[in-house]
Amino acid sequence: MGNLATSYSDLGEHQKAKELRKQVLGDNHPDTLHTMSNLAISYSDLGEYQKAEELRVLVLEKQKQVLGDNHPDTLKIKKMLDSM
């Protein structure tokens, strides 16, 4: 299932990848959070800035809980939010 989620991500199908990873790994797994971050990027690319920001805020909150405030992935999301 993990390989299928990766294939979806590689094809730009981030929503499908996110749902599959959530189902297999759970909401707070780092791979799920990474896929959610990629989905936020896709939303931005599509001009859906409100969706992108809301998803990034959610990812940031979860990453702080799971990875900590100073983890590189947490800092990356903080930077993305600051640049919006």
PDB file of N, CA, C and O in Angstrom:
ATOM      1  N   MET A   1       0.813  -1.192   0.000  1.00  0.00           N
ATOM      2  CA  MET A   1       0.000   0.000   0.000  1.00  0.00           C
ATOM      3  C   MET A   1       0.857   1.257   0.000  1.00  0.00           C
ATOM      4  O   MET A   1       0.503   2.259  -0.621  1.00  0.00           O
ATOM      5  N   GLY A   2       1.996   1.198   0.706  1.00  0.00           N
ATOM      6  CA  GLY A   2       2.883   2.354   0.747  1.00  0.00           C
ATOM      7  C   GLY A   2       3.420   2.703  -0.625  1.00  0.00           C
ATOM      8  O   GLY A   2       3.539   3.878  -0.973  1.00  0.00           O
ATOM      9  N   ASN A   3       3.749   1.671  -1.414  1.00  0.00           N
ATOM     10  CA  ASN A   3       4.248   1.920  -2.764  1.00  0.00           C
ATOM     11  C   ASN A   3       3.168   2.533  -3.650  1.00  0.00           C
ATOM     12  O   ASN A   3       3.462   3.371  -4.502  1.00  0.00           O
ATOM     13  N   LEU A   4       1.939   2.124  -3.453  1.00  0.00           N
ATOM     14  CA  LEU A   4       0.838   2.695  -4.228  1.00  0.00           C
ATOM     15  C   LEU A   4       0.664   4.171  -3.887  1.00  0.00           C
ATOM     16  O   LEU A   4       0.444   4.994  -4.776  1.00  0.00           O
ATOM     17  N   ALA A   5       0.761   4.506  -2.612  1.00  0.00           N
ATOM     18  CA  ALA A   5       0.658   5.910  -2.203  1.00  0.00           C
ATOM     19  C   ALA A   5       1.791   6.727  -2.803  1.00  0.00           C
ATOM     20  O   ALA A   5       1.577   7.858  -3.239  1.00  0.00           O
ATOM     21  N   THR A   6       2.990   6.169  -2.828  1.00  0.00           N
ATOM     22  CA  THR A   6       4.130   6.857  -3.438  1.00  0.00           C
ATOM     23  C   THR A   6       3.892   7.061  -4.927  1.00  0.00           C
ATOM     24  O   THR A   6       4.209   8.121  -5.467  1.00  0.00           O
ATOM     25  N   SER A   7       3.338   6.062  -5.591  1.00  0.00           N
ATOM     26  CA  SER A   7       3.034   6.189  -7.020  1.00  0.00           C
ATOM     27  C   SER A   7       2.011   7.290  -7.266  1.00  0.00           C
ATOM     28  O   SER A   7       2.146   8.071  -8.208  1.00  0.00           O
ATOM     29  N   TYR A   8       0.989   7.351  -6.420  1.00  0.00           N
ATOM     30  CA  TYR A   8       0.015   8.436  -6.542  1.00  0.00           C
ATOM     31  C   TYR A   8       0.698   9.795  -6.396  1.00  0.00           C
ATOM     32  O   TYR A   8       0.426  10.717  -7.165  1.00  0.00           O
ATOM     33  N   SER A   9       1.579   9.915  -5.413  1.00  0.00           N
ATOM     34  CA  SER A   9       2.297  11.184  -5.216  1.00  0.00           C
ATOM     35  C   SER A   9       3.132  11.532  -6.436  1.00  0.00           C
ATOM     36  O   SER A   9       3.136  12.677  -6.890  1.00  0.00           O
ATOM     37  N   ASP A  10       3.837  10.546  -6.963  1.00  0.00           N
ATOM     38  CA  ASP A  10       4.683  10.781  -8.136  1.00  0.00           C
ATOM     39  C   ASP A  10       3.873  11.242  -9.345  1.00  0.00           C
ATOM     40  O   ASP A  10       4.379  11.967 -10.202  1.00  0.00           O
ATOM     41  N   LEU A  11       2.621  10.821  -9.406  1.00  0.00           N
ATOM     42  CA  LEU A  11       1.739  11.205 -10.510  1.00  0.00           C
ATOM     43  C   LEU A  11       0.992  12.511 -10.236  1.00  0.00           C
ATOM     44  O   LEU A  11       0.179  12.957 -11.046  1.00  0.00           O
ATOM     45  N   GLY A  12       1.280  13.115  -9.084  1.00  0.00           N
ATOM     46  CA  GLY A  12       0.605  14.359  -8.734  1.00  0.00           C
ATOM     47  C   GLY A  12      -0.773  14.151  -8.129  1.00  0.00           C
ATOM     48  O   GLY A  12      -1.525  15.110  -7.954  1.00  0.00           O
ATOM     49  N   GLU A  13      -1.106  12.927  -7.812  1.00  0.00           N
ATOM     50  CA  GLU A  13      -2.404  12.587  -7.209  1.00  0.00           C
ATOM     51  C   GLU A  13      -2.269  12.626  -5.686  1.00  0.00           C
ATOM     52  O   GLU A  13      -2.426  11.608  -5.011  1.00  0.00           O
ATOM     53  N   HIS A  14      -1.976  13.815  -5.157  1.00  0.00           N
ATOM     54  CA  HIS A  14      -1.663  13.944  -3.739  1.00  0.00           C
ATOM     55  C   HIS A  14      -2.865  13.668  -2.837  1.00  0.00           C
ATOM     56  O   HIS A  14      -2.700  13.155  -1.730  1.00  0.00           O
ATOM     57  N   GLN A  15      -4.057  13.997  -3.291  1.00  0.00           N
ATOM     58  CA  GLN A  15      -5.253  13.715  -2.483  1.00  0.00           C
ATOM     59  C   GLN A  15      -5.417  12.209  -2.294  1.00  0.00           C
ATOM     60  O   GLN A  15      -5.682  11.751  -1.182  1.00  0.00           O
ATOM     61  N   LYS A  16      -5.263  11.438  -3.367  1.00  0.00           N
ATOM     62  CA  LYS A  16      -5.377   9.982  -3.266  1.00  0.00           C
ATOM     63  C   LYS A  16      -4.276   9.423  -2.378  1.00  0.00           C
ATOM     64  O   LYS A  16      -4.520   8.538  -1.559  1.00  0.00           O
ATOM     65  N   ALA A  17      -3.067   9.941  -2.541  1.00  0.00           N
ATOM     66  CA  ALA A  17      -1.947   9.481  -1.718  1.00  0.00           C
ATOM     67  C   ALA A  17      -2.205   9.776  -0.248  1.00  0.00           C
ATOM     68  O   ALA A  17      -1.940   8.940   0.616  1.00  0.00           O
ATOM     69  N   LYS A  18      -2.721  10.966   0.033  1.00  0.00           N
ATOM     70  CA  LYS A  18      -3.010  11.354   1.419  1.00  0.00           C
ATOM     71  C   LYS A  18      -4.029  10.405   2.038  1.00  0.00           C
ATOM     72  O   LYS A  18      -3.830   9.919   3.152  1.00  0.00           O
ATOM     73  N   GLU A  19      -5.114  10.139   1.324  1.00  0.00           N
ATOM     74  CA  GLU A  19      -6.159   9.267   1.865  1.00  0.00           C
ATOM     75  C   GLU A  19      -5.631   7.858   2.112  1.00  0.00           C
ATOM     76  O   GLU A  19      -5.943   7.248   3.134  1.00  0.00           O
ATOM     77  N   LEU A  20      -4.840   7.346   1.191  1.00  0.00           N
ATOM     78  CA  LEU A  20      -4.287   6.003   1.349  1.00  0.00           C
ATOM     79  C   LEU A  20      -3.324   5.948   2.532  1.00  0.00           C
ATOM     80  O   LEU A  20      -3.366   5.009   3.326  1.00  0.00           O
ATOM     81  N   ARG A  21      -2.461   6.951   2.650  1.00  0.00           N
ATOM     82  CA  ARG A  21      -1.517   6.970   3.773  1.00  0.00           C
ATOM     83  C   ARG A  21      -2.245   7.128   5.108  1.00  0.00           C
ATOM     84  O   ARG A  21      -1.870   6.495   6.095  1.00  0.00           O
ATOM     85  N   LYS A  22      -3.274   7.958   5.145  1.00  0.00           N
ATOM     86  CA  LYS A  22      -4.054   8.105   6.378  1.00  0.00           C
ATOM     87  C   LYS A  22      -4.677   6.768   6.770  1.00  0.00           C
ATOM     88  O   LYS A  22      -4.702   6.404   7.946  1.00  0.00           O
ATOM     89  N   GLN A  23      -5.177   6.046   5.774  1.00  0.00           N
ATOM     90  CA  GLN A  23      -5.817   4.762   6.029  1.00  0.00           C
ATOM     91  C   GLN A  23      -4.805   3.746   6.553  1.00  0.00           C
ATOM     92  O   GLN A  23      -5.096   3.011   7.497  1.00  0.00           O
ATOM     93  N   VAL A  24      -3.623   3.702   5.951  1.00  0.00           N
ATOM     94  CA  VAL A  24      -2.625   2.697   6.298  1.00  0.00           C
ATOM     95  C   VAL A  24      -1.800   3.112   7.515  1.00  0.00           C
ATOM     96  O   VAL A  24      -1.572   2.304   8.414  1.00  0.00           O
ATOM     97  N   LEU A  25      -1.354   4.367   7.546  1.00  0.00           N
ATOM     98  CA  LEU A  25      -0.392   4.805   8.555  1.00  0.00           C
ATOM     99  C   LEU A  25      -1.012   5.598   9.699  1.00  0.00           C
ATOM    100  O   LEU A  25      -0.446   5.656  10.790  1.00  0.00           O
ATOM    101  N   GLY A  26      -2.153   6.200   9.462  1.00  0.00           N
ATOM    102  CA  GLY A  26      -2.776   7.052  10.467  1.00  0.00           C
ATOM    103  C   GLY A  26      -2.551   8.524  10.167  1.00  0.00           C
ATOM    104  O   GLY A  26      -1.705   8.886   9.349  1.00  0.00           O
ATOM    105  N   ASP A  27      -3.322   9.367  10.845  1.00  0.00           N
ATOM    106  CA  ASP A  27      -3.309  10.812  10.597  1.00  0.00           C
ATOM    107  C   ASP A  27      -1.997  11.491  10.950  1.00  0.00           C
ATOM    108  O   ASP A  27      -1.629  12.483  10.321  1.00  0.00           O
ATOM    109  N   ASN A  28      -1.288  10.979  11.940  1.00  0.00           N
ATOM    110  CA  ASN A  28      -0.120  11.686  12.461  1.00  0.00           C
ATOM    111  C   ASN A  28       1.220  11.086  12.055  1.00  0.00           C
ATOM    112  O   ASN A  28       2.259  11.495  12.574  1.00  0.00           O
ATOM    113  N   HIS A  29       1.217  10.139  11.151  1.00  0.00           N
ATOM    114  CA  HIS A  29       2.482   9.555  10.694  1.00  0.00           C
ATOM    115  C   HIS A  29       3.235  10.583   9.848  1.00  0.00           C
ATOM    116  O   HIS A  29       2.612  11.296   9.061  1.00  0.00           O
ATOM    117  N   PRO A  30       4.553  10.676   9.992  1.00  0.00           N
ATOM    118  CA  PRO A  30       5.326  11.646   9.203  1.00  0.00           C
ATOM    119  C   PRO A  30       5.103  11.541   7.694  1.00  0.00           C
ATOM    120  O   PRO A  30       5.086  12.562   7.006  1.00  0.00           O
ATOM    121  N   ASP A  31       4.933  10.330   7.167  1.00  0.00           N
ATOM    122  CA  ASP A  31       4.684  10.192   5.724  1.00  0.00           C
ATOM    123  C   ASP A  31       3.332  10.793   5.332  1.00  0.00           C
ATOM    124  O   ASP A  31       3.208  11.410   4.275  1.00  0.00           O
ATOM    125  N   THR A  32       2.331  10.612   6.180  1.00  0.00           N
ATOM    126  CA  THR A  32       1.023  11.217   5.929  1.00  0.00           C
ATOM    127  C   THR A  32       1.135  12.735   5.945  1.00  0.00           C
ATOM    128  O   THR A  32       0.574  13.412   5.084  1.00  0.00           O
ATOM    129  N   LEU A  33       1.859  13.269   6.922  1.00  0.00           N
ATOM    130  CA  LEU A  33       2.032  14.720   7.027  1.00  0.00           C
ATOM    131  C   LEU A  33       2.791  15.272   5.825  1.00  0.00           C
ATOM    132  O   LEU A  33       2.478  16.358   5.337  1.00  0.00           O
ATOM    133  N   HIS A  34       3.780  14.533   5.351  1.00  0.00           N
ATOM    134  CA  HIS A  34       4.540  14.960   4.169  1.00  0.00           C
ATOM    135  C   HIS A  34       3.622  15.024   2.942  1.00  0.00           C
ATOM    136  O   HIS A  34       3.689  15.969   2.156  1.00  0.00           O
ATOM    137  N   THR A  35       2.777  14.021   2.791  1.00  0.00           N
ATOM    138  CA  THR A  35       1.844  14.008   1.669  1.00  0.00           C
ATOM    139  C   THR A  35       0.847  15.157   1.775  1.00  0.00           C
ATOM    140  O   THR A  35       0.493  15.766   0.765  1.00  0.00           O
ATOM    141  N   MET A  36       0.394  15.455   2.985  1.00  0.00           N
ATOM    142  CA  MET A  36      -0.512  16.587   3.183  1.00  0.00           C
ATOM    143  C   MET A  36       0.176  17.899   2.811  1.00  0.00           C
ATOM    144  O   MET A  36      -0.448  18.796   2.246  1.00  0.00           O
ATOM    145  N   SER A  37       1.455  18.001   3.128  1.00  0.00           N
ATOM    146  CA  SER A  37       2.227  19.188   2.748  1.00  0.00           C
ATOM    147  C   SER A  37       2.310  19.315   1.230  1.00  0.00           C
ATOM    148  O   SER A  37       2.167  20.409   0.685  1.00  0.00           O
ATOM    149  N   ASN A  38       2.542  18.196   0.554  1.00  0.00           N
ATOM    150  CA  ASN A  38       2.578  18.206  -0.911  1.00  0.00           C
ATOM    151  C   ASN A  38       1.225  18.602  -1.498  1.00  0.00           C
ATOM    152  O   ASN A  38       1.160  19.307  -2.505  1.00  0.00           O
ATOM    153  N   LEU A  39       0.158  18.149  -0.868  1.00  0.00           N
ATOM    154  CA  LEU A  39      -1.181  18.518  -1.329  1.00  0.00           C
ATOM    155  C   LEU A  39      -1.395  20.023  -1.181  1.00  0.00           C
ATOM    156  O   LEU A  39      -2.015  20.648  -2.042  1.00  0.00           O
ATOM    157  N   ALA A  40      -0.892  20.602  -0.106  1.00  0.00           N
ATOM    158  CA  ALA A  40      -0.994  22.055   0.081  1.00  0.00           C
ATOM    159  C   ALA A  40      -0.258  22.798  -1.028  1.00  0.00           C
ATOM    160  O   ALA A  40      -0.727  23.832  -1.502  1.00  0.00           O
ATOM    161  N   ILE A  41       0.884  22.277  -1.439  1.00  0.00           N
ATOM    162  CA  ILE A  41       1.628  22.880  -2.552  1.00  0.00           C
ATOM    163  C   ILE A  41       0.791  22.812  -3.829  1.00  0.00           C
ATOM    164  O   ILE A  41       0.734  23.777  -4.591  1.00  0.00           O
ATOM    165  N   SER A  42       0.146  21.677  -4.056  1.00  0.00           N
ATOM    166  CA  SER A  42      -0.712  21.533  -5.237  1.00  0.00           C
ATOM    167  C   SER A  42      -1.861  22.534  -5.202  1.00  0.00           C
ATOM    168  O   SER A  42      -2.196  23.136  -6.222  1.00  0.00           O
ATOM    169  N   TYR A  43      -2.464  22.711  -4.026  1.00  0.00           N
ATOM    170  CA  TYR A  43      -3.529  23.708  -3.900  1.00  0.00           C
ATOM    171  C   TYR A  43      -3.016  25.097  -4.271  1.00  0.00           C
ATOM    172  O   TYR A  43      -3.689  25.839  -4.986  1.00  0.00           O
ATOM    173  N   SER A  44      -1.835  25.447  -3.790  1.00  0.00           N
ATOM    174  CA  SER A  44      -1.249  26.758  -4.125  1.00  0.00           C
ATOM    175  C   SER A  44      -1.031  26.886  -5.622  1.00  0.00           C
ATOM    176  O   SER A  44      -1.342  27.915  -6.222  1.00  0.00           O
ATOM    177  N   ASP A  45      -0.492  25.825  -6.220  1.00  0.00           N
ATOM    178  CA  ASP A  45      -0.237  25.845  -7.662  1.00  0.00           C
ATOM    179  C   ASP A  45      -1.524  26.032  -8.463  1.00  0.00           C
ATOM    180  O   ASP A  45      -1.507  26.593  -9.558  1.00  0.00           O
ATOM    181  N   LEU A  46      -2.636  25.559  -7.908  1.00  0.00           N
ATOM    182  CA  LEU A  46      -3.935  25.678  -8.576  1.00  0.00           C
ATOM    183  C   LEU A  46      -4.652  26.982  -8.235  1.00  0.00           C
ATOM    184  O   LEU A  46      -5.767  27.226  -8.697  1.00  0.00           O
ATOM    185  N   GLY A  47      -4.001  27.819  -7.421  1.00  0.00           N
ATOM    186  CA  GLY A  47      -4.604  29.086  -7.034  1.00  0.00           C
ATOM    187  C   GLY A  47      -5.607  28.966  -5.897  1.00  0.00           C
ATOM    188  O   GLY A  47      -6.331  29.919  -5.611  1.00  0.00           O
ATOM    189  N   GLU A  48      -5.659  27.823  -5.254  1.00  0.00           N
ATOM    190  CA  GLU A  48      -6.575  27.599  -4.131  1.00  0.00           C
ATOM    191  C   GLU A  48      -5.832  27.913  -2.831  1.00  0.00           C
ATOM    192  O   GLU A  48      -5.529  27.026  -2.033  1.00  0.00           O
ATOM    193  N   TYR A  49      -5.553  29.199  -2.648  1.00  0.00           N
ATOM    194  CA  TYR A  49      -4.677  29.633  -1.563  1.00  0.00           C
ATOM    195  C   TYR A  49      -5.283  29.428  -0.181  1.00  0.00           C
ATOM    196  O   TYR A  49      -4.562  29.113   0.766  1.00  0.00           O
ATOM    197  N   GLN A  50      -6.576  29.598  -0.052  1.00  0.00           N
ATOM    198  CA  GLN A  50      -7.223  29.395   1.252  1.00  0.00           C
ATOM    199  C   GLN A  50      -7.098  27.938   1.685  1.00  0.00           C
ATOM    200  O   GLN A  50      -6.759  27.659   2.835  1.00  0.00           O
ATOM    201  N   LYS A  51      -7.371  27.001   0.765  1.00  0.00           N
ATOM    202  CA  LYS A  51      -7.223  25.578   1.072  1.00  0.00           C
ATOM    203  C   LYS A  51      -5.783  25.257   1.438  1.00  0.00           C
ATOM    204  O   LYS A  51      -5.524  24.509   2.380  1.00  0.00           O
ATOM    205  N   ALA A  52      -4.848  25.827   0.687  1.00  0.00           N
ATOM    206  CA  ALA A  52      -3.430  25.579   0.943  1.00  0.00           C
ATOM    207  C   ALA A  52      -3.044  26.050   2.337  1.00  0.00           C
ATOM    208  O   ALA A  52      -2.367  25.338   3.078  1.00  0.00           O
ATOM    209  N   GLU A  53      -3.479  27.251   2.684  1.00  0.00           N
ATOM    210  CA  GLU A  53      -3.122  27.792   4.000  1.00  0.00           C
ATOM    211  C   GLU A  53      -3.740  26.967   5.129  1.00  0.00           C
ATOM    212  O   GLU A  53      -3.069  26.661   6.115  1.00  0.00           O
ATOM    213  N   GLU A  54      -5.004  26.612   4.988  1.00  0.00           N
ATOM    214  CA  GLU A  54      -5.672  25.813   6.021  1.00  0.00           C
ATOM    215  C   GLU A  54      -4.976  24.473   6.216  1.00  0.00           C
ATOM    216  O   GLU A  54      -4.792  24.026   7.348  1.00  0.00           O
ATOM    217  N   LEU A  55      -4.591  23.837   5.126  1.00  0.00           N
ATOM    218  CA  LEU A  55      -3.924  22.543   5.222  1.00  0.00           C
ATOM    219  C   LEU A  55      -2.536  22.695   5.833  1.00  0.00           C
ATOM    220  O   LEU A  55      -2.121  21.862   6.639  1.00  0.00           O
ATOM    221  N   ARG A  56      -1.821  23.740   5.460  1.00  0.00           N
ATOM    222  CA  ARG A  56      -0.493  23.970   6.041  1.00  0.00           C
ATOM    223  C   ARG A  56      -0.571  24.232   7.541  1.00  0.00           C
ATOM    224  O   ARG A  56       0.286  23.768   8.294  1.00  0.00           O
ATOM    225  N   VAL A  57      -1.581  24.965   7.981  1.00  0.00           N
ATOM    226  CA  VAL A  57      -1.757  25.210   9.417  1.00  0.00           C
ATOM    227  C   VAL A  57      -2.003  23.884  10.143  1.00  0.00           C
ATOM    228  O   VAL A  57      -1.436  23.639  11.207  1.00  0.00           O
ATOM    229  N   LEU A  58      -2.843  23.040   9.565  1.00  0.00           N
ATOM    230  CA  LEU A  58      -3.112  21.731  10.152  1.00  0.00           C
ATOM    231  C   LEU A  58      -1.840  20.892  10.217  1.00  0.00           C
ATOM    232  O   LEU A  58      -1.546  20.283  11.245  1.00  0.00           O
ATOM    233  N   VAL A  59      -1.091  20.861   9.122  1.00  0.00           N
ATOM    234  CA  VAL A  59       0.155  20.097   9.081  1.00  0.00           C
ATOM    235  C   VAL A  59       1.137  20.631  10.124  1.00  0.00           C
ATOM    236  O   VAL A  59       1.784  19.852  10.824  1.00  0.00           O
ATOM    237  N   LEU A  60       1.249  21.943  10.227  1.00  0.00           N
ATOM    238  CA  LEU A  60       2.163  22.538  11.203  1.00  0.00           C
ATOM    239  C   LEU A  60       1.802  22.107  12.620  1.00  0.00           C
ATOM    240  O   LEU A  60       2.683  21.725  13.390  1.00  0.00           O
ATOM    241  N   GLU A  61       0.531  22.164  12.970  1.00  0.00           N
ATOM    242  CA  GLU A  61       0.095  21.755  14.307  1.00  0.00           C
ATOM    243  C   GLU A  61       0.453  20.298  14.584  1.00  0.00           C
ATOM    244  O   GLU A  61       0.965  19.970  15.654  1.00  0.00           O
ATOM    245  N   LYS A  62       0.180  19.429  13.614  1.00  0.00           N
ATOM    246  CA  LYS A  62       0.469  18.004  13.790  1.00  0.00           C
ATOM    247  C   LYS A  62       1.971  17.743  13.840  1.00  0.00           C
ATOM    248  O   LYS A  62       2.431  16.922  14.633  1.00  0.00           O
ATOM    249  N   GLN A  63       2.741  18.439  12.996  1.00  0.00           N
ATOM    250  CA  GLN A  63       4.185  18.233  12.996  1.00  0.00           C
ATOM    251  C   GLN A  63       4.810  18.677  14.310  1.00  0.00           C
ATOM    252  O   GLN A  63       5.739  18.036  14.801  1.00  0.00           O
ATOM    253  N   LYS A  64       4.316  19.758  14.879  1.00  0.00           N
ATOM    254  CA  LYS A  64       4.831  20.193  16.180  1.00  0.00           C
ATOM    255  C   LYS A  64       4.623  19.100  17.223  1.00  0.00           C
ATOM    256  O   LYS A  64       5.505  18.840  18.042  1.00  0.00           O
ATOM    257  N   GLN A  65       3.453  18.461  17.190  1.00  0.00           N
ATOM    258  CA  GLN A  65       3.144  17.393  18.143  1.00  0.00           C
ATOM    259  C   GLN A  65       4.002  16.158  17.906  1.00  0.00           C
ATOM    260  O   GLN A  65       4.524  15.563  18.850  1.00  0.00           O
ATOM    261  N   VAL A  66       4.144  15.778  16.643  1.00  0.00           N
ATOM    262  CA  VAL A  66       4.800  14.520  16.289  1.00  0.00           C
ATOM    263  C   VAL A  66       6.317  14.663  16.206  1.00  0.00           C
ATOM    264  O   VAL A  66       7.053  13.816  16.712  1.00  0.00           O
ATOM    265  N   LEU A  67       6.781  15.735  15.569  1.00  0.00           N
ATOM    266  CA  LEU A  67       8.204  15.883  15.273  1.00  0.00           C
ATOM    267  C   LEU A  67       8.918  16.894  16.166  1.00  0.00           C
ATOM    268  O   LEU A  67      10.134  16.820  16.336  1.00  0.00           O
ATOM    269  N   GLY A  68       8.177  17.828  16.730  1.00  0.00           N
ATOM    270  CA  GLY A  68       8.774  18.874  17.551  1.00  0.00           C
ATOM    271  C   GLY A  68       8.923  20.176  16.779  1.00  0.00           C
ATOM    272  O   GLY A  68       8.866  20.205  15.549  1.00  0.00           O
ATOM    273  N   ASP A  69       9.118  21.255  17.538  1.00  0.00           N
ATOM    274  CA  ASP A  69       9.190  22.599  16.953  1.00  0.00           C
ATOM    275  C   ASP A  69      10.396  22.829  16.056  1.00  0.00           C
ATOM    276  O   ASP A  69      10.321  23.626  15.121  1.00  0.00           O
ATOM    277  N   ASN A  70      11.499  22.153  16.317  1.00  0.00           N
ATOM    278  CA  ASN A  70      12.743  22.440  15.597  1.00  0.00           C
ATOM    279  C   ASN A  70      13.107  21.401  14.543  1.00  0.00           C
ATOM    280  O   ASN A  70      14.213  21.429  14.003  1.00  0.00           O
ATOM    281  N   HIS A  71      12.198  20.497  14.250  1.00  0.00           N
ATOM    282  CA  HIS A  71      12.455  19.502  13.202  1.00  0.00           C
ATOM    283  C   HIS A  71      12.462  20.212  11.847  1.00  0.00           C
ATOM    284  O   HIS A  71      11.676  21.136  11.639  1.00  0.00           O
ATOM    285  N   PRO A  72      13.331  19.800  10.922  1.00  0.00           N
ATOM    286  CA  PRO A  72      13.398  20.454   9.605  1.00  0.00           C
ATOM    287  C   PRO A  72      12.057  20.509   8.867  1.00  0.00           C
ATOM    288  O   PRO A  72      11.758  21.510   8.216  1.00  0.00           O
ATOM    289  N   ASP A  73      11.251  19.457   8.958  1.00  0.00           N
ATOM    290  CA  ASP A  73       9.950  19.476   8.277  1.00  0.00           C
ATOM    291  C   ASP A  73       9.011  20.510   8.895  1.00  0.00           C
ATOM    292  O   ASP A  73       8.257  21.174   8.183  1.00  0.00           O
ATOM    293  N   THR A  74       9.058  20.644  10.217  1.00  0.00           N
ATOM    294  CA  THR A  74       8.238  21.648  10.900  1.00  0.00           C
ATOM    295  C   THR A  74       8.680  23.048  10.499  1.00  0.00           C
ATOM    296  O   THR A  74       7.847  23.911  10.222  1.00  0.00           O
ATOM    297  N   LEU A  75       9.977  23.270  10.470  1.00  0.00           N
ATOM    298  CA  LEU A  75      10.507  24.581  10.091  1.00  0.00           C
ATOM    299  C   LEU A  75      10.171  24.922   8.641  1.00  0.00           C
ATOM    300  O   LEU A  75       9.925  26.084   8.317  1.00  0.00           O
ATOM    301  N   LYS A  76      10.158  23.914   7.770  1.00  0.00           N
ATOM    302  CA  LYS A  76       9.828  24.135   6.357  1.00  0.00           C
ATOM    303  C   LYS A  76       8.385  24.615   6.209  1.00  0.00           C
ATOM    304  O   LYS A  76       8.109  25.544   5.450  1.00  0.00           O
ATOM    305  N   ILE A  77       7.464  23.977   6.937  1.00  0.00           N
ATOM    306  CA  ILE A  77       6.061  24.394   6.872  1.00  0.00           C
ATOM    307  C   ILE A  77       5.896  25.798   7.447  1.00  0.00           C
ATOM    308  O   ILE A  77       5.137  26.603   6.906  1.00  0.00           O
ATOM    309  N   LYS A  78       6.600  26.095   8.539  1.00  0.00           N
ATOM    310  CA  LYS A  78       6.543  27.451   9.110  1.00  0.00           C
ATOM    311  C   LYS A  78       6.975  28.480   8.068  1.00  0.00           C
ATOM    312  O   LYS A  78       6.349  29.529   7.920  1.00  0.00           O
ATOM    313  N   LYS A  79       8.046  28.169   7.355  1.00  0.00           N
ATOM    314  CA  LYS A  79       8.556  29.083   6.328  1.00  0.00           C
ATOM    315  C   LYS A  79       7.529  29.263   5.204  1.00  0.00           C
ATOM    316  O   LYS A  79       7.319  30.377   4.724  1.00  0.00           O
ATOM    317  N   MET A  80       6.897  28.173   4.794  1.00  0.00           N
ATOM    318  CA  MET A  80       5.871  28.258   3.747  1.00  0.00           C
ATOM    319  C   MET A  80       4.716  29.152   4.187  1.00  0.00           C
ATOM    320  O   MET A  80       4.221  29.963   3.404  1.00  0.00           O
ATOM    321  N   LEU A  81       4.288  29.003   5.439  1.00  0.00           N
ATOM    322  CA  LEU A  81       3.192  29.830   5.948  1.00  0.00           C
ATOM    323  C   LEU A  81       3.603  31.293   6.032  1.00  0.00           C
ATOM    324  O   LEU A  81       2.809  32.183   5.726  1.00  0.00           O
ATOM    325  N   ASP A  82       4.830  31.541   6.442  1.00  0.00           N
ATOM    326  CA  ASP A  82       5.316  32.921   6.536  1.00  0.00           C
ATOM    327  C   ASP A  82       5.377  33.602   5.175  1.00  0.00           C
ATOM    328  O   ASP A  82       5.243  34.822   5.085  1.00  0.00           O
ATOM    329  N   SER A  83       5.579  32.822   4.117  1.00  0.00           N
ATOM    330  CA  SER A  83       5.726  33.405   2.779  1.00  0.00           C
ATOM    331  C   SER A  83       4.387  33.606   2.068  1.00  0.00           C
ATOM    332  O   SER A  83       4.346  34.135   0.957  1.00  0.00           O
ATOM    333  N   MET A  84       3.301  33.187   2.702  1.00  0.00           N
ATOM    334  CA  MET A  84       1.980  33.324   2.063  1.00  0.00           C
ATOM    335  C   MET A  84       1.461  34.736   2.204  1.00  0.00           C
ATOM    336  O   MET A  84       0.367  35.042   1.731  1.00  0.00           O
TER     337      MET A  84
END
